[in-house]
Amino acid sequence: MSFATRVRFSTTILALLVAFSATAFAQIPDPGFETWTGTTPTGWITDNVPGADTLIFKTTDAHSGTYAVQGLATSLFSVGVPPTLNALFPWTARPTTFSGYYKYSPVGGDTLFIAVVFAKSSSPIAVAIFRTTTAAASYTQFSVPLQYLSSATPDSGAIDIAIVPGSGSTVVHVGSTFKVDDLLLSGATGVESAVGQTPESYALHQNYPNPFNPTTVINYDLLVGGNVSLKVYDLLGREVATLVDSRMEAGSHQVTFDASRLTSGIYFYRLQAGTFVASRKLALLK
């Protein structure tokens, strides 16, 4: 399953939170994976099939406490099947950081993918994504910032943990395994950002989702108003799209990039506003 597919899945499962409105969880359910029902940690959803496939396990090799969660890519009809683990939970604050601890043993360039998505009325408003292809034999901390798409305070969240194919592959490799423990959302505040507040500096934010297919959202901040250029280029430096080329007011802005006519690959988007110039990389996967 590709990065883009996993991001879309993380976003889609937020809609299911309507059915979980009566749940007792007001935070990440069982973030230390200490309580289990069979092969499923409390408050989580796995792709285990009772009596058939078990891809998610309880392990005593924990970062802290007694247990952690382990995922193992197995074989079904000679094809690698990725382990996936999801949590759906109410959440009414704006955290700044998503962190946790992991061990990872990849095969064939497989990637460990850990993401959290927050939503307001089932519409995504924030995301944090961690991914790595690097083996980690001892517990290693990951810490990623939340990227916000609006000033709203979320009402729900979803976490997605999986092994996904690496670059140039369409399936995971049998034997890739992860262990994850002690997930944490920190820096949370229940106060919404002031709408219309002037940013403290210029900024070009990472697009979301990334990788994407075929649309993605780009946010940027302007300290003062003026002429703004936001363009997309291919790896050869050729301009492939002009997203903004006009005078813009100071503040936070958002634009959607539709890459339907472009082929899969790596592109760059470049913002110029006065003397401020910044660029970031984006990946289109079709």
NORUR-V309085 format. One record per residue. N is the residue number from 1. RES is the residue in one letter. PHI is phi in radians with two decimals (NA if undefined). PSI is psi in whole degrees, 0 to 359 (999 if undefined). Layout:
((N RES PHI PSI) (N RES PHI PSI))
This chain:
((1 M NA 130) (2 S -1.32 165) (3 F -0.96 313) (4 A -1.06 320) (5 T -1.14 318) (6 R -1.15 320) (7 V -1.11 316) (8 R -1.08 322) (9 F -1.15 316) (10 S -1.02 321) (11 T -1.23 318) (12 T -1.12 320) (13 I -1.20 346) (14 L -1.08 328) (15 A -1.10 333) (16 L -1.26 347) (17 L -1.10 338) (18 V -1.00 323) (19 A -1.33 348) (20 F -1.91 19) (21 S -1.09 339) (22 A -1.64 5) (23 T -1.09 153) (24 A -1.48 351) (25 F -1.39 128) (26 A -2.11 18) (27 Q -2.70 185) (28 I -1.02 124) (29 P -1.19 128) (30 D 0.77 61) (31 P -1.13 340) (32 G -1.73 2) (33 F 0.96 46) (34 E -1.59 336) (35 T -2.06 138) (36 W -2.40 152) (37 T -2.09 101) (38 G 1.16 239) (39 T -1.77 18) (40 T -2.13 123) (41 P -1.19 147) (42 T -1.00 128) (43 G 1.47 3) (44 W -1.98 164) (45 I -2.09 130) (46 T -2.06 169) (47 D -1.77 22) (48 N -1.15 143) (49 V -1.98 109) (50 P -0.93 131) (51 G 1.39 358) (52 A -2.26 268) (53 D -1.73 134) (54 T -2.16 112) (55 L -1.91 342) (56 I -2.01 130) (57 F -2.27 159) (58 K -1.55 134) (59 T -2.27 145) (60 T -1.54 359) (61 D -1.45 80) (62 A -1.85 155) (63 H -1.26 319) (64 S -2.61 164) (65 G 1.27 205) (66 T -1.71 323) (67 Y -2.25 163) (68 A -2.44 176) (69 V -1.84 141) (70 Q -2.17 139) (71 G -2.12 138) (72 L -2.33 125) (73 A -1.28 124) (74 T -2.03 182) (75 S -1.93 136) (76 L -2.33 115) (77 F 0.93 42) (78 S 1.19 16) (79 V -2.07 136) (80 G -1.14 133) (81 V -1.94 123) (82 P -1.37 139) (83 P -1.34 136) (84 T -2.34 148) (85 L -2.48 130) (86 N -2.32 148) (87 A -2.31 140) (88 L -2.13 130) (89 F -2.73 148) (90 P -1.18 147) (91 W -2.74 127) (92 T -2.25 46) (93 A -2.53 174) (94 R -2.04 83) (95 P -1.17 158) (96 T -1.85 339) (97 T -2.47 140) (98 F -2.03 125) (99 S -2.47 171) (100 G 3.04 187) (101 Y -2.22 145) (102 Y -2.56 156) (103 K -2.10 148) (104 Y -2.58 133) (105 S -2.24 93) (106 P -1.50 155) (107 V -2.14 133) (108 G 1.08 29) (109 G 1.42 12) (110 D -1.02 155) (111 T -2.05 134) (112 L -1.45 129) (113 F -2.17 122) (114 I -2.31 122) (115 A -2.44 148) (116 V -2.17 137) (117 V -2.22 133) (118 F -1.94 149) (119 A -2.42 158) (120 K -2.16 117) (121 S 0.93 43) (122 S 1.22 8) (123 S -1.80 121) (124 P -1.02 135) (125 I -2.24 350) (126 A -2.77 152) (127 V -2.65 149) (128 A -2.43 130) (129 I -2.26 130) (130 F -2.04 136) (131 R -2.59 145) (132 T -2.67 148) (133 T -1.95 4) (134 T -1.59 132) (135 A -1.15 144) (136 A -2.38 106) (137 A -1.39 336) (138 S -2.05 161) (139 Y -1.06 129) (140 T -2.17 136) (141 Q -1.44 138) (142 F -1.97 147) (143 S -2.61 118) (144 V -2.27 143) (145 P -1.38 150) (146 L -1.35 133) (147 Q -1.77 117) (148 Y -1.69 138) (149 L -1.74 348) (150 S -2.69 175) (151 S -1.61 5) (152 A -1.24 156) (153 T -1.63 129) (154 P -1.22 163) (155 D -2.09 357) (156 S -2.76 161) (157 G -2.52 162) (158 A -2.54 137) (159 I -2.04 138) (160 D -2.24 121) (161 I -2.13 129) (162 A -2.82 165) (163 I -1.82 129) (164 V -2.15 160) (165 P -1.08 146) (166 G -1.40 183) (167 S -1.03 133) (168 G 1.44 4) (169 S -2.15 154) (170 T -1.96 350) (171 V -2.34 157) (172 V -1.41 164) (173 H -1.78 136) (174 V -1.02 132) (175 G 1.85 342) (176 S -1.08 134) (177 T -2.51 149) (178 F -2.31 159) (179 K -2.31 135) (180 V -2.32 143) (181 D -2.69 159) (182 D 0.94 59) (183 L -1.27 148) (184 L -2.64 136) (185 L -1.90 122) (186 S -2.25 167) (187 G 1.23 26) (188 A -1.35 144) (189 T -2.47 142) (190 G -1.58 3) (191 V -1.61 126) (192 E -1.25 147) (193 S -1.12 146) (194 A -1.19 122) (195 V -1.18 133) (196 G 1.49 2) (197 Q -1.19 136) (198 T -1.27 129) (199 P -1.06 158) (200 E -1.41 346) (201 S -2.81 169) (202 Y -1.27 148) (203 A -2.80 143) (204 L -2.07 116) (205 H -1.61 158) (206 Q -1.16 136) (207 N -1.13 156) (208 Y -2.40 134) (209 P -1.32 164) (210 N -2.65 114) (211 P -1.14 165) (212 F -2.52 165) (213 N -2.91 116) (214 P -1.78 1) (215 T -2.07 153) (216 T -2.59 160) (217 V -1.92 134) (218 I -2.07 129) (219 N -1.97 144) (220 Y -2.57 153) (221 D -2.04 138) (222 L -2.06 124) (223 L -1.22 321) (224 V -2.36 160) (225 G -1.30 159) (226 G 2.83 187) (227 N -1.26 133) (228 V -2.25 136) (229 S -2.19 126) (230 L -2.28 111) (231 K -2.27 158) (232 V -2.00 138) (233 Y -2.25 153) (234 D -1.53 182) (235 L -1.17 342) (236 L -1.59 3) (237 G 1.47 11) (238 R -1.50 134) (239 E -1.21 128) (240 V -2.02 346) (241 A -2.84 143) (242 T -1.96 115) (243 L -1.65 325) (244 V -2.51 134) (245 D -2.70 71) (246 S -2.87 177) (247 R -1.44 133) (248 M -2.20 150) (249 E -1.39 160) (250 A -1.08 148) (251 G 2.35 188) (252 S -1.67 135) (253 H -2.26 158) (254 Q -2.44 139) (255 V -2.44 144) (256 T -1.75 129) (257 F -1.80 118) (258 D -1.78 112) (259 A -1.85 30) (260 S -1.00 326) (261 R -1.54 356) (262 L -1.70 160) (263 T -1.57 161) (264 S -1.01 145) (265 G 2.74 184) (266 I -1.66 133) (267 Y -2.28 167) (268 F -2.21 141) (269 Y -2.02 139) (270 R -2.23 128) (271 L -1.89 132) (272 Q -2.25 123) (273 A -2.43 102) (274 G 1.13 234) (275 T -1.56 356) (276 F -1.46 127) (277 V -2.36 131) (278 A -2.61 153) (279 S -2.47 154) (280 R -2.47 162) (281 K -1.74 143) (282 L -2.33 156) (283 A -2.19 124) (284 L -1.75 121) (285 L -2.11 118) (286 K -1.96 999))
